[in-house]
Amino acid sequence: MNQPAATNRAQIESNTAFPICTVALLMGLMVVYYMSSMTANDRFFEMTGHGFRADDAVVAASSGNWTKILNMMYANFASLHYVQLFFSAYFIWVFGVHTESKMGSGRLMFVSFLGMTLPWVATALLYSNKNNETVFVGPLFVTCALLGAYMVIPPEKQKIKSWMPKNRQQIFATEEKKDVTEHYQKNPYIYVVVFLVVQVAFHFACTMLYPGYDTLDLAGAAIAFGVGYGIAYMLLSSATGNVQDAPMKLGVLQHYRKLIEIDVPHEQALMGTSKALGLPYEQVRDWVNKDKGKMKISRL
């Protein structure tokens, strides 16, 4: 059996469950923006302590003032302007819905939680005792965590081709001419480029319009991205398993799932898969049992 090329990506099945984690993040954005809409947004974060300031975080943590820490975590859902709110919600939806359909709500909640905590710890350690009074606001870190997972399991490029001849005199279908804009319309990474451009624009706009506030920290963003990328990569590696066994394992899982879908009992599905593919029953059983709870591979 030929081994898959190293450059191929494993395609993960999408589930159609309600994206509860993504919607929860969006609701957090809306609620915090509503809370801050009663006064000037920058004044709201200054008065309530909902923005994140490194020195304040270190003092609160050393004194055990966890209420202050929790208030500062509102920075994950902060928006200084409705334009920032719109783009933040848009990118959380783009990266979140797709990633949640692949990873599942529980896994994405875990990634989001780490994205909303670990980068702030790094930011606090980096800027503490440096007389830096910058207050960080915005969901950049959690969005970067989603982006990291999105980069591991991006949407598949859609290529729609017609294989039928266009007329009776044409025996073979000729290659269709590609639209010059097709690459940008089909490439999912265009969202990543737009995201980066928007975040840089927010950084400069925030520092000019709201002195003392910022929406971007490169160290924290890199850590958040690494968290999302690392967890998604580990989940994908766990699902695909050994490269040499992956194609055969995929065939076993697909055959087993087809039998389960037509209400064949578990044991009979295992035996049917074993006989159909000519594999030992114990091997089929082990692969099926180890696959439970993992991301489902559709093809390699």
N, C-alpha and C positions, 0 to 999 in steps of 0.2 A: 504493500500500500504506500502510495506516495505521501510524503510528509508535506504539510502545508508550508507555503512560503513564509519566511520569517516576517515579511512585511505585512501579511494579512492580519486583519483584526478579527477577533472573535465577535460575532454578532449575538447580542443578548436579547432575549425575548422581552417585549414590552407588556406590562400589565395595564389593564384599563381601570384600575381602582381609582377612587377619588384622591387627588393629590393633597392629602390633608396637611402634610408638612409645609408644602409651598404656600398653600392658602393661609396657614397659621402665620407664616412670616409676613405675608402681605397684610394680614389683619393687624399685626404688630406695627407695621409702618403706618397704617391708617389711624390706629388708636393714638399713637404717640404724636402724630401730626395734628390730630384733633385736639389733644391736650395742649399743644403748644400754640394753637391757632387763636387762643384768647388774648395773647400778647405778642410782642415782637419775639420771633423765634429765638434769636440769640440771647435775649434777656431771659427767656423761659429757661434755657439750659443753664444759664449762669445762676439764676435764683433757686432753682430746684436741685441743682447738682446732677442733672441727668446726662450731662456731657462727661467725657472721660478726660481727666487731667492726671498726668503721671504722678506728680508729687502728692496730690490728694489721695490717689489710689494706694500709694505706699504707706502713707500715714494711716489711712483707714484700715488697711490690712494688718499693720503692726499693732494697732489698738483694738483690733477685733470688731470694728464698726462695720458689720456686714450689711446693715441697712444702707449705709452710704455706698458700699460696693454695688449692691443690687440696683440702687438708683443710677449709678454711673453706667450700668449695663444697658440702660435705656438708649445709650449712644448707638447701639446696634440697630435701632429702628428710627433714629433721628433724621429729620430733614429740615434744613434751614430755609428751604424755599420749595414751592410746589413743583418747580421744574426738577429739582433734585428728587422729590418724591416720585414724580412720574417715571424718570429714568431708572431709579432704584427698583421700583415695582416691576418695570418692564424686564430688566435683566434678571431679577429673581425669578420671574415667571418663565423666561426663556430657558435659563439654565436649570431651574428647579424642577419644572414639570417633566422635562425630558429625563433628567437624572433620576427623579423619583420613580418614573415609570420603569426604569431599568433596575435600580437598586432596591426599591421598596421604601415605604414611608419610615419604617423603624430605623433602617440604616441611614437614611438621609437626615433624620432627626438627630442621630448621633453625630454625624458630620457637621450639621449646623450648630449643635451645642459646642463642639470643639472649636468651630470657627468663630463663635461668639465669646470665647473665653481665652484660649491659649494666646492668640495674637495680642490681646490686651495685656496679658502678663509680660510678654516680650516688650511691648511699648512702654509699660511702667518701668521695667528694669533699664531700658535704654535711655529714657529721658529723666529718670529720677535723679535728684541732687544736681541737676544741671541748670536750675533756675529757668526751666522752660515752662511757660505758663500757657502753652497752647492747649486748647480744649478740642479734643477730637470728637466728631459727630459723623454719623452716617453708617449705612450697612455695608461698607466696602469689604470688611473682613469676612463676613458670612457669605457675601456674594462671591468672593475669591475662593472660598472653600467649595461652593457649588461649582464654580468654574473649573477648579482642579479636577473634580469628579467628572465633569462634562468633557474635559479633554481626554480622559481615559476611555470613555464610552460615548463618543460624539454621535449625533444622528448620521445615518448613512446617506451619502449623496444620492439623490434621486436622478435616475437616468431613464427616461421614457423614450423608447424607440419603436417604430412601426416595422414589423417584419413582413407585412403583406405587400405585394406589388401594388403600385398605384393604378395600373391599368392592365388590360388583358394582354397587350403586346409586350409588357415588361415581364420577363421570365424571373429575374432575380431582383430582389429589393436592393436599391442602391443606398449608399450611405447618405444619411440626411445631413444637410448643411447645418452647422451649429451656429446659434446666435452668439454674437460677440459678447453679450452680457450673460450668457448661460452660466459661465463659471462662477460669477459673483452671485447669481440668483440661487444656485444649487449648493454652493459651498457653505456648510454650517459655521466655518471658522470666521466668516464675515462678522458674525455677532461678537466674536472675541475681539476683533480689531476695533469695532465700534465701541465696545465696552471700555477698552484701554484709552481710546481717544476721549471719551466722555469723562472718564475719571481724572485724566490730566486737566481737562477743561474745568471740572469742578474744583480741583485743587487751586488753580490760579484765581478762579472767580471768587472762591470762598475767602482766600487770604486778602483779596482786594476789597470785597464788599463787607466782610465780617472779620475785621482784624482781631487776632487772638484765637480764631477758630480755624480748623482744617479738617478736610475729609480724607486725606491720603497720608499713609505712612508706609513706605516701601518695605521695611523690615516686617511689620505686622502683616502686610498683604502677602509677602512671600511665604511666611509661615502658614497663613490660612490656605493659600494655594497648595502648599506642600501637604497639609493635613488632608484636604479633599482628594488630591491626586494619589497620595499614598494609600489611603483607605480604599478608594475605588480600585486601585491597581492590585491590592492584596485580595480583594473580593473577586476580581476578574481572574487572577492567578489561581485562586482556590477553586473557582468554577471550572476552569479549563483543565487544571491538573497538569500532568506530565505531557510534554509536547508530543512525544512519540505515541502515547496512548490516546491523545485527545480525539482524533478522527473516529477511532473505533468506539471510544466512550460516548461520543456524540451520537453515533448510530444506535447504540444500546439505549440511551436515554430517550431518543426520539421514538424508537419502536415501542418502548415500554409505555411512554405517555400516550401514544395512539391507542394502545390496548386499554389503558385506564379510562380514556375518554369515552370508550364504547362500553363502559361498565364491566370490564373484565376484572375479577378479583385480583388482589395484589399478588398472591402466590402464583396464580395461573398466568398472570402477566409476566412474571419473572421467568417461569418455565417456558412460556411461548416465545419470549425474547431470546432465551438461551438456545432453543431449538432452531428458531428462524435464522439466527446469526452464527450458529455453530460454535458457541462459546460455553465454557463451563458455567454451570448454574451458580456456583459460589462467586465467581467473578462478576457476573451480572448482578447478583444480589448486593455485593459490596459496593459496586459503582452506584447503584440506585439508592442505597441507604446513605452513602456519603454525599449524594447530591441533594438530599433533602435540606431545605432552608437556604440553599445557595441561589445565586442569580442563574437563570435558566438560559443555556446556550441554544441559539437557533441554528447557527452554522459557523464554520471557521473560515 
